[in-house]
Amino acid sequence: MRLLSFTAILSGSATFSAVMAMSQEDRGAAIRSAIDRQLAALRTENLSRAYGYVSRNIRGQLGSAQLFAQLMRQGFPMAWDVRRVGYLPLRCRDGLVQQRVTIRDSAGRTHVLEYDMAEEADGWKIDGLRTLPLTGLEHPGKSAARDG
């Protein structure tokens, strides 16, 4: 009887682990999709659509798609000129979900952006963005690249 109980516990743990791994994959896919869609909207100058991928917190601070576009043009010009996108592993630190992204622009320069993500009722939204240096990245060889 003890063997059966132990087997049932192991089986339950394995199922829970598989569900958690699948959940992490789904979350990563949803986050990558939100970033991809915002980059596509910026590329086509669809400001209201790009602004729609920003969290309520950021929308409250900026107030309009025009101010968002101004901030993005000044601080993140590479986001308007994407030729290739790569995704590093999703990170969770101190309750914050972060996605690091490599972007190659039309001049062939590579940039690294780190997105803070927030889960809202209608999906994952971008809640912060910063540039990072190319050196010292975690897992630089493990990325999922997409042409933009």
C-alpha positions as CSV (number, residue, x, y, z in Angstrom):
1,M,0.0,0.0,0.0
2,R,2.9,2.4,0.7
3,L,4.3,1.8,-2.7
4,L,1.0,2.7,-4.3
5,S,0.7,5.9,-2.3
6,F,4.3,6.9,-3.2
7,T,3.6,6.1,-6.9
8,A,0.5,8.2,-6.8
9,I,2.3,11.1,-5.3
10,L,5.1,10.9,-7.9
11,S,2.5,10.6,-10.6
12,G,0.7,13.7,-9.3
13,S,3.9,15.6,-9.0
14,A,4.9,14.8,-12.6
15,T,1.5,15.9,-13.8
16,F,1.7,19.2,-11.9
17,S,5.2,19.8,-13.3
18,A,4.0,19.2,-16.8
19,V,1.1,21.6,-16.3
20,M,3.4,24.2,-14.9
21,A,5.8,23.8,-17.8
22,M,3.0,24.1,-20.3
23,S,1.7,27.2,-18.5
24,Q,5.1,28.8,-18.7
25,E,5.3,28.0,-22.4
26,D,1.8,29.5,-23.0
27,R,2.8,32.6,-21.0
28,G,6.0,33.0,-23.0
29,A,4.1,32.7,-26.3
30,A,1.5,35.2,-25.3
31,I,4.2,37.7,-24.2
32,R,6.2,37.2,-27.4
33,S,3.0,37.7,-29.4
34,A,2.3,41.0,-27.6
35,I,5.8,42.3,-28.3
36,D,5.7,41.1,-31.9
37,R,2.4,42.8,-32.5
38,Q,3.5,46.1,-31.0
39,L,6.7,46.1,-33.1
40,A,4.6,45.4,-36.2
41,A,2.2,48.2,-35.3
42,L,5.2,50.6,-34.9
43,R,6.7,49.5,-38.2
44,T,3.4,50.4,-40.0
45,E,2.9,53.6,-37.9
46,N,-0.3,52.3,-36.4
47,L,0.1,54.3,-33.2
48,S,-3.3,53.5,-31.6
49,R,-2.7,49.8,-32.1
50,A,0.9,49.9,-30.8
51,Y,-0.4,51.9,-27.8
52,G,-3.0,49.2,-27.1
53,Y,-0.2,46.8,-26.1
54,V,0.9,49.1,-23.3
55,S,-0.3,48.5,-19.7
56,R,-2.9,50.6,-18.0
57,N,-0.2,51.8,-15.7
58,I,1.9,53.3,-18.6
59,R,-1.2,54.6,-20.4
60,G,-2.2,56.4,-17.2
61,Q,1.3,58.0,-17.1
62,L,1.4,59.0,-20.8
63,G,-2.2,59.8,-21.5
64,S,-2.1,59.4,-25.3
65,A,-0.8,57.4,-28.2
66,Q,1.0,60.6,-29.5
67,L,3.0,61.0,-26.3
68,F,3.7,57.2,-26.4
69,A,5.0,57.6,-30.0
70,Q,7.2,60.5,-29.0
71,L,8.7,58.6,-26.2
72,M,9.3,55.6,-28.4
73,R,10.9,57.6,-31.2
74,Q,13.2,59.4,-28.8
75,G,14.2,56.6,-26.5
76,F,13.8,53.5,-28.7
77,P,14.2,54.4,-32.3
78,M,15.3,50.9,-33.1
79,A,11.8,49.7,-32.4
80,W,10.5,51.5,-35.5
81,D,13.2,50.0,-37.7
82,V,13.2,46.2,-36.9
83,R,14.6,43.8,-39.4
84,R,15.1,40.8,-37.1
85,V,13.8,40.0,-33.6
86,G,15.2,37.4,-31.2
87,Y,13.9,36.3,-27.8
88,L,16.0,35.3,-24.8
89,P,14.5,33.1,-22.1
90,L,11.7,34.7,-20.1
91,R,12.7,35.9,-16.6
92,C,10.8,36.3,-13.4
93,R,12.5,38.4,-10.8
94,D,11.0,39.8,-7.6
95,G,7.5,39.2,-8.9
96,L,8.3,41.0,-12.2
97,V,8.0,39.1,-15.6
98,Q,10.7,40.3,-18.0
99,Q,11.4,39.5,-21.6
100,R,14.7,40.3,-23.1
101,V,14.7,40.9,-26.9
102,T,17.4,41.4,-29.4
103,I,16.6,43.6,-32.3
104,R,18.6,44.0,-35.5
105,D,17.8,47.3,-37.3
106,S,18.1,48.0,-41.1
107,A,21.7,49.3,-40.6
108,G,22.6,45.8,-39.2
109,R,23.1,47.1,-35.6
110,T,21.9,44.8,-32.8
111,H,20.1,46.3,-29.8
112,V,18.9,44.6,-26.6
113,L,15.7,45.7,-25.0
114,E,14.2,44.4,-21.7
115,Y,10.4,44.5,-21.5
116,D,8.6,44.4,-18.1
117,M,5.3,42.7,-18.7
118,A,2.0,42.9,-16.8
119,E,-0.9,40.4,-17.1
120,E,-4.2,42.2,-17.4
121,A,-7.7,41.0,-18.0
122,D,-7.3,41.2,-21.8
123,G,-3.8,39.7,-22.0
124,W,-0.1,40.5,-21.4
125,K,0.8,44.2,-21.7
126,I,4.1,46.0,-21.8
127,D,4.7,47.7,-18.5
128,G,8.2,49.0,-18.9
129,L,11.1,49.1,-21.4
130,R,14.8,49.7,-21.2
131,T,17.9,49.2,-23.3
132,L,20.6,46.9,-22.1
133,P,24.3,46.5,-23.2
134,L,25.1,43.7,-25.5
135,T,27.6,42.2,-23.1
136,G,26.8,40.1,-20.1
137,L,23.4,38.7,-21.3
138,E,22.2,35.6,-19.7
139,H,21.9,32.7,-22.2
140,P,22.9,34.7,-25.3
141,G,23.0,31.6,-27.5
142,K,19.4,30.5,-26.7
143,S,17.1,32.7,-28.6
144,A,14.1,32.3,-30.9
145,A,14.7,34.7,-33.8
146,R,12.1,36.1,-36.1
147,D,12.4,38.3,-39.1
148,G,10.5,41.5,-38.9
